[in-house]
Amino acid sequence: MKNSFKELKYEELLAKREDLRKKYFDLRFQMVVGHVENPLEKRNLRRQIARVETLITQAKKKLAGEQA
């Protein structure tokens, strides 16, 4: 799972980021209510979001370099 985002295109990365953010948001509410099976999932989602954000930033720089 750690390196599964590297082969995604820029648009797919943006969609994946939104999907992960929605899952994280929902998980936060579930934790408040107390219906979470795996409390470590919150940390994993945060890290996945960070990985996707990093790849988005790298893709932006690459696109900006190609246009210049």
PQR file of N, CA, C, O and H, with PARSE charges and radii, in Angstrom:
ATOM      1  N   MET A   1       0.828  -1.186   0.000 -0.4000 1.5000
ATOM      2  CA  MET A   1       0.000   0.000   0.000 -0.0000 2.0000
ATOM      3  C   MET A   1       0.870   1.247   0.000  0.5500 1.7000
ATOM      4  O   MET A   1       0.467   2.291  -0.513 -0.5500 1.4000
ATOM      5  N   LYS A   2       2.038   1.142   0.563 -0.4000 1.5000
ATOM      6  CA  LYS A   2       2.888   2.310   0.720 -0.0000 2.0000
ATOM      7  C   LYS A   2       3.241   2.948  -0.618  0.5500 1.7000
ATOM      8  O   LYS A   2       3.198   4.173  -0.736 -0.5500 1.4000
ATOM      9  H   LYS A   2       2.365   0.294   0.980  0.4000 1.0000
ATOM     10  N   ASN A   3       3.583   2.165  -1.614 -0.4000 1.5000
ATOM     11  CA  ASN A   3       4.026   2.695  -2.897 -0.0000 2.0000
ATOM     12  C   ASN A   3       2.975   2.554  -3.989  0.5500 1.7000
ATOM     13  O   ASN A   3       3.304   2.659  -5.171 -0.5500 1.4000
ATOM     14  H   ASN A   3       3.617   1.170  -1.518  0.4000 1.0000
ATOM     15  N   SER A   4       1.757   2.327  -3.633 -0.4000 1.5000
ATOM     16  CA  SER A   4       0.748   2.057  -4.647 -0.0000 2.0000
ATOM     17  C   SER A   4       0.260   3.321  -5.353  0.5500 1.7000
ATOM     18  O   SER A   4      -0.490   3.220  -6.324 -0.5500 1.4000
ATOM     19  H   SER A   4       1.490   2.241  -2.673  0.4000 1.0000
ATOM     20  N   PHE A   5       0.659   4.497  -4.899 -0.4000 1.5000
ATOM     21  CA  PHE A   5       0.185   5.740  -5.496 -0.0000 2.0000
ATOM     22  C   PHE A   5       1.121   6.273  -6.570  0.5500 1.7000
ATOM     23  O   PHE A   5       0.743   7.180  -7.312 -0.5500 1.4000
ATOM     24  H   PHE A   5       1.268   4.579  -4.110  0.4000 1.0000
ATOM     25  N   LYS A   6       2.311   5.744  -6.671 -0.4000 1.5000
ATOM     26  CA  LYS A   6       3.313   6.303  -7.576 -0.0000 2.0000
ATOM     27  C   LYS A   6       2.935   6.200  -9.047  0.5500 1.7000
ATOM     28  O   LYS A   6       3.341   7.043  -9.848 -0.5500 1.4000
ATOM     29  H   LYS A   6       2.617   5.007  -6.068  0.4000 1.0000
ATOM     30  N   GLU A   7       2.176   5.195  -9.409 -0.4000 1.5000
ATOM     31  CA  GLU A   7       1.839   5.015 -10.816 -0.0000 2.0000
ATOM     32  C   GLU A   7       0.575   5.776 -11.233  0.5500 1.7000
ATOM     33  O   GLU A   7       0.175   5.713 -12.396 -0.5500 1.4000
ATOM     34  H   GLU A   7       1.846   4.510  -8.758  0.4000 1.0000
ATOM     35  N   LEU A   8      -0.054   6.490 -10.300 -0.4000 1.5000
ATOM     36  CA  LEU A   8      -1.260   7.234 -10.621 -0.0000 2.0000
ATOM     37  C   LEU A   8      -0.929   8.537 -11.336  0.5500 1.7000
ATOM     38  O   LEU A   8       0.116   9.142 -11.094 -0.5500 1.4000
ATOM     39  H   LEU A   8       0.271   6.541  -9.355  0.4000 1.0000
ATOM     40  N   LYS A   9      -1.821   8.960 -12.211 -0.4000 1.5000
ATOM     41  CA  LYS A   9      -1.662  10.231 -12.916 -0.0000 2.0000
ATOM     42  C   LYS A   9      -2.129  11.360 -12.009  0.5500 1.7000
ATOM     43  O   LYS A   9      -2.737  11.127 -10.965 -0.5500 1.4000
ATOM     44  H   LYS A   9      -2.670   8.468 -12.407  0.4000 1.0000
ATOM     45  N   TYR A  10      -1.834  12.584 -12.424 -0.4000 1.5000
ATOM     46  CA  TYR A  10      -2.138  13.769 -11.609 -0.0000 2.0000
ATOM     47  C   TYR A  10      -3.623  13.844 -11.247  0.5500 1.7000
ATOM     48  O   TYR A  10      -3.963  14.061 -10.084 -0.5500 1.4000
ATOM     49  H   TYR A  10      -1.340  12.774 -13.273  0.4000 1.0000
ATOM     50  N   GLU A  11      -4.500  13.669 -12.218 -0.4000 1.5000
ATOM     51  CA  GLU A  11      -5.936  13.755 -11.962 -0.0000 2.0000
ATOM     52  C   GLU A  11      -6.394  12.642 -11.022  0.5500 1.7000
ATOM     53  O   GLU A  11      -7.262  12.847 -10.173 -0.5500 1.4000
ATOM     54  H   GLU A  11      -4.224  13.493 -13.163  0.4000 1.0000
ATOM     55  N   GLU A  12      -5.804  11.474 -11.185 -0.4000 1.5000
ATOM     56  CA  GLU A  12      -6.143  10.350 -10.307 -0.0000 2.0000
ATOM     57  C   GLU A  12      -5.668  10.618  -8.884  0.5500 1.7000
ATOM     58  O   GLU A  12      -6.330  10.234  -7.921 -0.5500 1.4000
ATOM     59  H   GLU A  12      -5.099  11.307 -11.874  0.4000 1.0000
ATOM     60  N   LEU A  13      -4.513  11.281  -8.754 -0.4000 1.5000
ATOM     61  CA  LEU A  13      -4.012  11.630  -7.422 -0.0000 2.0000
ATOM     62  C   LEU A  13      -4.954  12.610  -6.727  0.5500 1.7000
ATOM     63  O   LEU A  13      -5.210  12.489  -5.529 -0.5500 1.4000
ATOM     64  H   LEU A  13      -3.974  11.593  -9.536  0.4000 1.0000
ATOM     65  N   LEU A  14      -5.463  13.573  -7.478 -0.4000 1.5000
ATOM     66  CA  LEU A  14      -6.402  14.528  -6.893 -0.0000 2.0000
ATOM     67  C   LEU A  14      -7.671  13.825  -6.421  0.5500 1.7000
ATOM     68  O   LEU A  14      -8.188  14.118  -5.343 -0.5500 1.4000
ATOM     69  H   LEU A  14      -5.255  13.671  -8.451  0.4000 1.0000
ATOM     70  N   ALA A  15      -8.165  12.902  -7.230 -0.4000 1.5000
ATOM     71  CA  ALA A  15      -9.358  12.151  -6.851 -0.0000 2.0000
ATOM     72  C   ALA A  15      -9.084  11.261  -5.635  0.5500 1.7000
ATOM     73  O   ALA A  15      -9.926  11.140  -4.746 -0.5500 1.4000
ATOM     74  H   ALA A  15      -7.745  12.665  -8.106  0.4000 1.0000
ATOM     75  N   LYS A  16      -7.916  10.648  -5.604 -0.4000 1.5000
ATOM     76  CA  LYS A  16      -7.549   9.782  -4.476 -0.0000 2.0000
ATOM     77  C   LYS A  16      -7.440  10.590  -3.192  0.5500 1.7000
ATOM     78  O   LYS A  16      -7.851  10.133  -2.125 -0.5500 1.4000
ATOM     79  H   LYS A  16      -7.231  10.746  -6.326  0.4000 1.0000
ATOM     80  N   ARG A  17      -6.875  11.814  -3.300 -0.4000 1.5000
ATOM     81  CA  ARG A  17      -6.744  12.676  -2.119 -0.0000 2.0000
ATOM     82  C   ARG A  17      -8.122  13.005  -1.556  0.5500 1.7000
ATOM     83  O   ARG A  17      -8.326  12.946  -0.343 -0.5500 1.4000
ATOM     84  H   ARG A  17      -6.541  12.185  -4.166  0.4000 1.0000
ATOM     85  N   GLU A  18      -9.062  13.349  -2.419 -0.4000 1.5000
ATOM     86  CA  GLU A  18     -10.413  13.671  -1.954 -0.0000 2.0000
ATOM     87  C   GLU A  18     -11.080  12.459  -1.316  0.5500 1.7000
ATOM     88  O   GLU A  18     -11.779  12.585  -0.310 -0.5500 1.4000
ATOM     89  H   GLU A  18      -8.897  13.397  -3.404  0.4000 1.0000
ATOM     90  N   ASP A  19     -10.862  11.284  -1.904 -0.4000 1.5000
ATOM     91  CA  ASP A  19     -11.423  10.056  -1.345 -0.0000 2.0000
ATOM     92  C   ASP A  19     -10.845   9.770   0.045  0.5500 1.7000
ATOM     93  O   ASP A  19     -11.583   9.428   0.969 -0.5500 1.4000
ATOM     94  H   ASP A  19     -10.295  11.182  -2.721  0.4000 1.0000
ATOM     95  N   LEU A  20      -9.528   9.911   0.189 -0.4000 1.5000
ATOM     96  CA  LEU A  20      -8.892   9.661   1.482 -0.0000 2.0000
ATOM     97  C   LEU A  20      -9.323  10.687   2.527  0.5500 1.7000
ATOM     98  O   LEU A  20      -9.522  10.343   3.692 -0.5500 1.4000
ATOM     99  H   LEU A  20      -8.928  10.189  -0.561  0.4000 1.0000
ATOM    100  N   ARG A  21      -9.465  11.934   2.116 -0.4000 1.5000
ATOM    101  CA  ARG A  21      -9.921  12.965   3.055 -0.0000 2.0000
ATOM    102  C   ARG A  21     -11.332  12.680   3.544  0.5500 1.7000
ATOM    103  O   ARG A  21     -11.645  12.894   4.716 -0.5500 1.4000
ATOM    104  H   ARG A  21      -9.303  12.214   1.170  0.4000 1.0000
ATOM    105  N   LYS A  22     -12.185  12.196   2.646 -0.4000 1.5000
ATOM    106  CA  LYS A  22     -13.553  11.866   3.042 -0.0000 2.0000
ATOM    107  C   LYS A  22     -13.552  10.703   4.026  0.5500 1.7000
ATOM    108  O   LYS A  22     -14.275  10.728   5.021 -0.5500 1.4000
ATOM    109  H   LYS A  22     -11.931  12.022   1.694  0.4000 1.0000
ATOM    110  N   LYS A  23     -12.737   9.679   3.748 -0.4000 1.5000
ATOM    111  CA  LYS A  23     -12.637   8.542   4.670 -0.0000 2.0000
ATOM    112  C   LYS A  23     -12.128   8.989   6.035  0.5500 1.7000
ATOM    113  O   LYS A  23     -12.624   8.536   7.067 -0.5500 1.4000
ATOM    114  H   LYS A  23     -12.149   9.659   2.940  0.4000 1.0000
ATOM    115  N   TYR A  24     -11.136   9.882   6.038 -0.4000 1.5000
ATOM    116  CA  TYR A  24     -10.569  10.371   7.294 -0.0000 2.0000
ATOM    117  C   TYR A  24     -11.618  11.160   8.077  0.5500 1.7000
ATOM    118  O   TYR A  24     -11.744  11.004   9.291 -0.5500 1.4000
ATOM    119  H   TYR A  24     -10.733  10.250   5.200  0.4000 1.0000
ATOM    120  N   PHE A  25     -12.361  12.000   7.376 -0.4000 1.5000
ATOM    121  CA  PHE A  25     -13.408  12.792   8.010 -0.0000 2.0000
ATOM    122  C   PHE A  25     -14.458  11.883   8.643  0.5500 1.7000
ATOM    123  O   PHE A  25     -14.858  12.091   9.788 -0.5500 1.4000
ATOM    124  H   PHE A  25     -12.258  12.126   6.389  0.4000 1.0000
ATOM    125  N   ASP A  26     -14.900  10.877   7.893 -0.4000 1.5000
ATOM    126  CA  ASP A  26     -15.887   9.932   8.412 -0.0000 2.0000
ATOM    127  C   ASP A  26     -15.339   9.155   9.607  0.5500 1.7000
ATOM    128  O   ASP A  26     -16.060   8.906  10.573 -0.5500 1.4000
ATOM    129  H   ASP A  26     -14.575  10.709   6.962  0.4000 1.0000
ATOM    130  N   LEU A  27     -14.078   8.777   9.542 -0.4000 1.5000
ATOM    131  CA  LEU A  27     -13.469   8.022  10.631 -0.0000 2.0000
ATOM    132  C   LEU A  27     -13.387   8.860  11.907  0.5500 1.7000
ATOM    133  O   LEU A  27     -13.576   8.344  13.008 -0.5500 1.4000
ATOM    134  H   LEU A  27     -13.491   8.979   8.758  0.4000 1.0000
ATOM    135  N   ARG A  28     -13.107  10.139  11.753 -0.4000 1.5000
ATOM    136  CA  ARG A  28     -13.057  11.025  12.920 -0.0000 2.0000
ATOM    137  C   ARG A  28     -14.409  11.060  13.627  0.5500 1.7000
ATOM    138  O   ARG A  28     -14.471  11.031  14.857 -0.5500 1.4000
ATOM    139  H   ARG A  28     -12.953  10.559  10.859  0.4000 1.0000
ATOM    140  N   PHE A  29     -15.484  11.122  12.855 -0.4000 1.5000
ATOM    141  CA  PHE A  29     -16.810  11.121  13.468 -0.0000 2.0000
ATOM    142  C   PHE A  29     -17.110   9.775  14.126  0.5500 1.7000
ATOM    143  O   PHE A  29     -17.706   9.728  15.201 -0.5500 1.4000
ATOM    144  H   PHE A  29     -15.433  11.146  11.857  0.4000 1.0000
ATOM    145  N   GLN A  30     -16.703   8.700  13.492 -0.4000 1.5000
ATOM    146  CA  GLN A  30     -16.927   7.377  14.077 -0.0000 2.0000
ATOM    147  C   GLN A  30     -16.160   7.231  15.388  0.5500 1.7000
ATOM    148  O   GLN A  30     -16.637   6.577  16.315 -0.5500 1.4000
ATOM    149  H   GLN A  30     -16.218   8.739  12.618  0.4000 1.0000
ATOM    150  N   MET A  31     -14.979   7.836  15.472 -0.4000 1.5000
ATOM    151  CA  MET A  31     -14.200   7.735  16.705 -0.0000 2.0000
ATOM    152  C   MET A  31     -14.886   8.489  17.841  0.5500 1.7000
ATOM    153  O   MET A  31     -14.839   8.058  18.993 -0.5500 1.4000
ATOM    154  H   MET A  31     -14.591   8.367  14.719  0.4000 1.0000
ATOM    155  N   VAL A  32     -15.515   9.602  17.521 -0.4000 1.5000
ATOM    156  CA  VAL A  32     -16.232  10.360  18.547 -0.0000 2.0000
ATOM    157  C   VAL A  32     -17.416   9.557  19.062  0.5500 1.7000
ATOM    158  O   VAL A  32     -17.690   9.533  20.262 -0.5500 1.4000
ATOM    159  H   VAL A  32     -15.553   9.952  16.585  0.4000 1.0000
ATOM    160  N   VAL A  33     -18.115   8.899  18.143 -0.4000 1.5000
ATOM    161  CA  VAL A  33     -19.274   8.102  18.529 -0.0000 2.0000
ATOM    162  C   VAL A  33     -18.820   6.823  19.238  0.5500 1.7000
ATOM    163  O   VAL A  33     -19.533   6.300  20.094 -0.5500 1.4000
ATOM    164  H   VAL A  33     -17.893   8.918  17.169  0.4000 1.0000
ATOM    165  N   GLY A  34     -17.640   6.325  18.882 -0.4000 1.5000
ATOM    166  CA  GLY A  34     -17.105   5.158  19.560 -0.0000 2.0000
ATOM    167  C   GLY A  34     -17.277   3.861  18.803  0.5500 1.7000
ATOM    168  O   GLY A  34     -17.216   2.792  19.411 -0.5500 1.4000
ATOM    169  H   GLY A  34     -17.061   6.750  18.187  0.4000 1.0000
ATOM    170  N   HIS A  35     -17.490   3.913  17.500 -0.4000 1.5000
ATOM    171  CA  HIS A  35     -17.720   2.707  16.706 -0.0000 2.0000
ATOM    172  C   HIS A  35     -16.563   2.446  15.747  0.5500 1.7000
ATOM    173  O   HIS A  35     -16.776   2.308  14.543 -0.5500 1.4000
ATOM    174  H   HIS A  35     -17.540   4.781  17.007  0.4000 1.0000
ATOM    175  N   VAL A  36     -15.350   2.377  16.267 -0.4000 1.5000
ATOM    176  CA  VAL A  36     -14.180   2.164  15.416 -0.0000 2.0000
ATOM    177  C   VAL A  36     -13.559   0.821  15.775  0.5500 1.7000
ATOM    178  O   VAL A  36     -13.229   0.558  16.932 -0.5500 1.4000
ATOM    179  H   VAL A  36     -15.176   2.489  17.245  0.4000 1.0000
ATOM    180  N   GLU A  37     -13.408  -0.024  14.754 -0.4000 1.5000
ATOM    181  CA  GLU A  37     -12.814  -1.338  14.988 -0.0000 2.0000
ATOM    182  C   GLU A  37     -11.298  -1.240  15.098  0.5500 1.7000
ATOM    183  O   GLU A  37     -10.690  -1.922  15.923 -0.5500 1.4000
ATOM    184  H   GLU A  37     -13.676   0.189  13.815  0.4000 1.0000
ATOM    185  N   ASN A  38     -10.685  -0.395  14.269 -0.4000 1.5000
ATOM    186  CA  ASN A  38      -9.232  -0.295  14.229 -0.0000 2.0000
ATOM    187  C   ASN A  38      -8.818   1.163  14.444  0.5500 1.7000
ATOM    188  O   ASN A  38      -8.842   1.947  13.495 -0.5500 1.4000
ATOM    189  H   ASN A  38     -11.179   0.158  13.599  0.4000 1.0000
ATOM    190  N   PRO A  39      -8.444   1.541  15.655 -0.5600 1.5000
ATOM    191  CA  PRO A  39      -8.084   2.934  15.924  0.2800 2.0000
ATOM    192  C   PRO A  39      -6.812   3.383  15.202  0.5500 1.7000
ATOM    193  O   PRO A  39      -6.591   4.584  15.045 -0.5500 1.4000
ATOM    194  N   LEU A  40      -5.982   2.451  14.764 -0.4000 1.5000
ATOM    195  CA  LEU A  40      -4.769   2.819  14.040 -0.0000 2.0000
ATOM    196  C   LEU A  40      -5.062   3.240  12.607  0.5500 1.7000
ATOM    197  O   LEU A  40      -4.187   3.773  11.925 -0.5500 1.4000
ATOM    198  H   LEU A  40      -6.162   1.476  14.892  0.4000 1.0000
ATOM    199  N   GLU A  41      -6.272   3.007  12.152 -0.4000 1.5000
ATOM    200  CA  GLU A  41      -6.653   3.385  10.793 -0.0000 2.0000
ATOM    201  C   GLU A  41      -6.560   4.893  10.597  0.5500 1.7000
ATOM    202  O   GLU A  41      -6.258   5.361   9.499 -0.5500 1.4000
ATOM    203  H   GLU A  41      -6.983   2.574  12.706  0.4000 1.0000
ATOM    204  N   LYS A  42      -6.817   5.654  11.658 -0.4000 1.5000
ATOM    205  CA  LYS A  42      -6.729   7.117  11.570 -0.0000 2.0000
ATOM    206  C   LYS A  42      -5.309   7.538  11.213  0.5500 1.7000
ATOM    207  O   LYS A  42      -5.113   8.394  10.351 -0.5500 1.4000
ATOM    208  H   LYS A  42      -7.062   5.274  12.550  0.4000 1.0000
ATOM    209  N   ARG A  43      -4.333   6.949  11.864 -0.4000 1.5000
ATOM    210  CA  ARG A  43      -2.932   7.257  11.572 -0.0000 2.0000
ATOM    211  C   ARG A  43      -2.565   6.842  10.154  0.5500 1.7000
ATOM    212  O   ARG A  43      -1.884   7.577   9.439 -0.5500 1.4000
ATOM    213  H   ARG A  43      -4.492   6.253  12.565  0.4000 1.0000
ATOM    214  N   ASN A  44      -3.018   5.664   9.754 -0.4000 1.5000
ATOM    215  CA  ASN A  44      -2.717   5.174   8.407 -0.0000 2.0000
ATOM    216  C   ASN A  44      -3.303   6.090   7.340  0.5500 1.7000
ATOM    217  O   ASN A  44      -2.649   6.372   6.335 -0.5500 1.4000
ATOM    218  H   ASN A  44      -3.571   5.067  10.335  0.4000 1.0000
ATOM    219  N   LEU A  45      -4.529   6.555   7.552 -0.4000 1.5000
ATOM    220  CA  LEU A  45      -5.148   7.459   6.583 -0.0000 2.0000
ATOM    221  C   LEU A  45      -4.389   8.781   6.506  0.5500 1.7000
ATOM    222  O   LEU A  45      -4.176   9.312   5.416 -0.5500 1.4000
ATOM    223  H   LEU A  45      -5.060   6.326   8.368  0.4000 1.0000
ATOM    224  N   ARG A  46      -3.983   9.314   7.656 -0.4000 1.5000
ATOM    225  CA  ARG A  46      -3.214  10.564   7.657 -0.0000 2.0000
ATOM    226  C   ARG A  46      -1.930  10.411   6.866  0.5500 1.7000
ATOM    227  O   ARG A  46      -1.550  11.301   6.106 -0.5500 1.4000
ATOM    228  H   ARG A  46      -4.157   8.883   8.541  0.4000 1.0000
ATOM    229  N   ARG A  47      -1.270   9.295   7.044 -0.4000 1.5000
ATOM    230  CA  ARG A  47      -0.010   9.048   6.331 -0.0000 2.0000
ATOM    231  C   ARG A  47      -0.232   8.863   4.832  0.5500 1.7000
ATOM    232  O   ARG A  47       0.566   9.331   4.019 -0.5500 1.4000
ATOM    233  H   ARG A  47      -1.579   8.572   7.662  0.4000 1.0000
ATOM    234  N   GLN A  48      -1.309   8.187   4.472 -0.4000 1.5000
ATOM    235  CA  GLN A  48      -1.621   8.019   3.053 -0.0000 2.0000
ATOM    236  C   GLN A  48      -1.929   9.355   2.403  0.5500 1.7000
ATOM    237  O   GLN A  48      -1.509   9.617   1.275 -0.5500 1.4000
ATOM    238  H   GLN A  48      -1.957   7.807   5.133  0.4000 1.0000
ATOM    239  N   ILE A  49      -2.670  10.207   3.123 -0.4000 1.5000
ATOM    240  CA  ILE A  49      -2.970  11.539   2.601 -0.0000 2.0000
ATOM    241  C   ILE A  49      -1.670  12.312   2.396  0.5500 1.7000
ATOM    242  O   ILE A  49      -1.514  12.998   1.386 -0.5500 1.4000
ATOM    243  H   ILE A  49      -3.011   9.994   4.039  0.4000 1.0000
ATOM    244  N   ALA A  50      -0.748  12.210   3.330 -0.4000 1.5000
ATOM    245  CA  ALA A  50       0.533  12.900   3.204 -0.0000 2.0000
ATOM    246  C   ALA A  50       1.324  12.380   2.006  0.5500 1.7000
ATOM    247  O   ALA A  50       1.950  13.163   1.292 -0.5500 1.4000
ATOM    248  H   ALA A  50      -0.875  11.653   4.151  0.4000 1.0000
ATOM    249  N   ARG A  51       1.301  11.080   1.783 -0.4000 1.5000
ATOM    250  CA  ARG A  51       1.997  10.515   0.625 -0.0000 2.0000
ATOM    251  C   ARG A  51       1.407  11.033  -0.682  0.5500 1.7000
ATOM    252  O   ARG A  51       2.139  11.391  -1.606 -0.5500 1.4000
ATOM    253  H   ARG A  51       0.793  10.443   2.363  0.4000 1.0000
ATOM    254  N   VAL A  52       0.086  11.069  -0.750 -0.4000 1.5000
ATOM    255  CA  VAL A  52      -0.569  11.554  -1.961 -0.0000 2.0000
ATOM    256  C   VAL A  52      -0.266  13.041  -2.158  0.5500 1.7000
ATOM    257  O   VAL A  52      -0.013  13.480  -3.279 -0.5500 1.4000
ATOM    258  H   VAL A  52      -0.508  10.779   0.000  0.4000 1.0000
ATOM    259  N   GLU A  53      -0.292  13.811  -1.074 -0.4000 1.5000
ATOM    260  CA  GLU A  53       0.027  15.242  -1.166 -0.0000 2.0000
ATOM    261  C   GLU A  53       1.440  15.446  -1.708  0.5500 1.7000
ATOM    262  O   GLU A  53       1.667  16.330  -2.534 -0.5500 1.4000
ATOM    263  H   GLU A  53      -0.498  13.454  -0.163  0.4000 1.0000
ATOM    264  N   THR A  54       2.375  14.645  -1.254 -0.4000 1.5000
ATOM    265  CA  THR A  54       3.750  14.737  -1.727 -0.0000 2.0000
ATOM    266  C   THR A  54       3.829  14.441  -3.218  0.5500 1.7000
ATOM    267  O   THR A  54       4.509  15.152  -3.959 -0.5500 1.4000
ATOM    268  H   THR A  54       2.191  13.927  -0.583  0.4000 1.0000
ATOM    269  N   LEU A  55       3.142  13.402  -3.659 -0.4000 1.5000
ATOM    270  CA  LEU A  55       3.153  13.054  -5.073 -0.0000 2.0000
ATOM    271  C   LEU A  55       2.468  14.122  -5.926  0.5500 1.7000
ATOM    272  O   LEU A  55       2.881  14.370  -7.059 -0.5500 1.4000
ATOM    273  H   LEU A  55       2.590  12.824  -3.057  0.4000 1.0000
ATOM    274  N   ILE A  56       1.426  14.749  -5.389 -0.4000 1.5000
ATOM    275  CA  ILE A  56       0.760  15.836  -6.111 -0.0000 2.0000
ATOM    276  C   ILE A  56       1.714  17.011  -6.280  0.5500 1.7000
ATOM    277  O   ILE A  56       1.790  17.604  -7.357 -0.5500 1.4000
ATOM    278  H   ILE A  56       1.091  14.547  -4.469  0.4000 1.0000
ATOM    279  N   THR A  57       2.439  17.347  -5.222 -0.4000 1.5000
ATOM    280  CA  THR A  57       3.406  18.440  -5.292 -0.0000 2.0000
ATOM    281  C   THR A  57       4.501  18.135  -6.307  0.5500 1.7000
ATOM    282  O   THR A  57       4.894  19.008  -7.082 -0.5500 1.4000
ATOM    283  H   THR A  57       2.377  16.866  -4.348  0.4000 1.0000
ATOM    284  N   GLN A  58       4.989  16.911  -6.305 -0.4000 1.5000
ATOM    285  CA  GLN A  58       6.013  16.519  -7.273 -0.0000 2.0000
ATOM    286  C   GLN A  58       5.471  16.586  -8.697  0.5500 1.7000
ATOM    287  O   GLN A  58       6.179  17.009  -9.611 -0.5500 1.4000
ATOM    288  H   GLN A  58       4.670  16.203  -5.675  0.4000 1.0000
ATOM    289  N   ALA A  59       4.231  16.175  -8.890 -0.4000 1.5000
ATOM    290  CA  ALA A  59       3.624  16.215 -10.223 -0.0000 2.0000
ATOM    291  C   ALA A  59       3.443  17.660 -10.681  0.5500 1.7000
ATOM    292  O   ALA A  59       3.652  17.966 -11.855 -0.5500 1.4000
ATOM    293  H   ALA A  59       3.656  15.831  -8.147  0.4000 1.0000
ATOM    294  N   LYS A  60       3.057  18.549  -9.768 -0.4000 1.5000
ATOM    295  CA  LYS A  60       2.902  19.962 -10.113 -0.0000 2.0000
ATOM    296  C   LYS A  60       4.238  20.550 -10.566  0.5500 1.7000
ATOM    297  O   LYS A  60       4.304  21.273 -11.561 -0.5500 1.4000
ATOM    298  H   LYS A  60       2.887  18.301  -8.814  0.4000 1.0000
ATOM    299  N   LYS A  61       5.298  20.233  -9.826 -0.4000 1.5000
ATOM    300  CA  LYS A  61       6.620  20.747 -10.192 -0.0000 2.0000
ATOM    301  C   LYS A  61       7.070  20.200 -11.542  0.5500 1.7000
ATOM    302  O   LYS A  61       7.683  20.910 -12.338 -0.5500 1.4000
ATOM    303  H   LYS A  61       5.245  19.646  -9.018  0.4000 1.0000
ATOM    304  N   LYS A  62       6.762  18.942 -11.787 -0.4000 1.5000
ATOM    305  CA  LYS A  62       7.134  18.331 -13.047 -0.0000 2.0000
ATOM    306  C   LYS A  62       6.363  18.984 -14.201  0.5500 1.7000
ATOM    307  O   LYS A  62       6.939  19.269 -15.251 -0.5500 1.4000
ATOM    308  H   LYS A  62       6.264  18.365 -11.140  0.4000 1.0000
ATOM    309  N   LEU A  63       5.064  19.218 -14.004 -0.4000 1.5000
ATOM    310  CA  LEU A  63       4.254  19.876 -15.033 -0.0000 2.0000
ATOM    311  C   LEU A  63       4.715  21.316 -15.270  0.5500 1.7000
ATOM    312  O   LEU A  63       4.731  21.785 -16.408 -0.5500 1.4000
ATOM    313  H   LEU A  63       4.596  18.987 -13.152  0.4000 1.0000
ATOM    314  N   ALA A  64       5.085  22.005 -14.211 -0.4000 1.5000
ATOM    315  CA  ALA A  64       5.554  23.383 -14.341 -0.0000 2.0000
ATOM    316  C   ALA A  64       6.897  23.409 -15.073  0.5500 1.7000
ATOM    317  O   ALA A  64       7.158  24.330 -15.847 -0.5500 1.4000
ATOM    318  H   ALA A  64       5.072  21.624 -13.286  0.4000 1.0000
ATOM    319  N   GLY A  65       7.748  22.413 -14.839 -0.4000 1.5000
ATOM    320  CA  GLY A  65       9.036  22.331 -15.518 -0.0000 2.0000
ATOM    321  C   GLY A  65       8.884  22.038 -17.004  0.5500 1.7000
ATOM    322  O   GLY A  65       9.669  22.529 -17.815 -0.5500 1.4000
ATOM    323  H   GLY A  65       7.536  21.665 -14.210  0.4000 1.0000
ATOM    324  N   GLU A  66       7.892  21.250 -17.366 -0.4000 1.5000
ATOM    325  CA  GLU A  66       7.651  20.922 -18.766 -0.0000 2.0000
ATOM    326  C   GLU A  66       7.072  22.106 -19.537  0.5500 1.7000
ATOM    327  O   GLU A  66       7.327  22.258 -20.731 -0.5500 1.4000
ATOM    328  H   GLU A  66       7.255  20.851 -16.708  0.4000 1.0000
ATOM    329  N   GLN A  67       6.294  22.942 -18.853 -0.4000 1.5000
ATOM    330  CA  GLN A  67       5.673  24.082 -19.513 -0.0000 2.0000
ATOM    331  C   GLN A  67       6.635  25.246 -19.682  0.5500 1.7000
ATOM    332  O   GLN A  67       6.456  26.083 -20.567 -0.5500 1.4000
ATOM    333  H   GLN A  67       6.087  22.818 -17.882  0.4000 1.0000
ATOM    334  N   ALA A  68       7.653  25.300 -18.834 -0.4000 1.5000
ATOM    335  CA  ALA A  68       8.604  26.430 -18.886 -0.0000 2.0000
ATOM    336  C   ALA A  68       9.582  26.306 -20.017  0.5500 1.7000
ATOM    337  O   ALA A  68      10.439  27.173 -20.191 -0.5500 1.4000
ATOM    338  H   ALA A  68       7.799  24.620 -18.115  0.4000 1.0000
TER
END
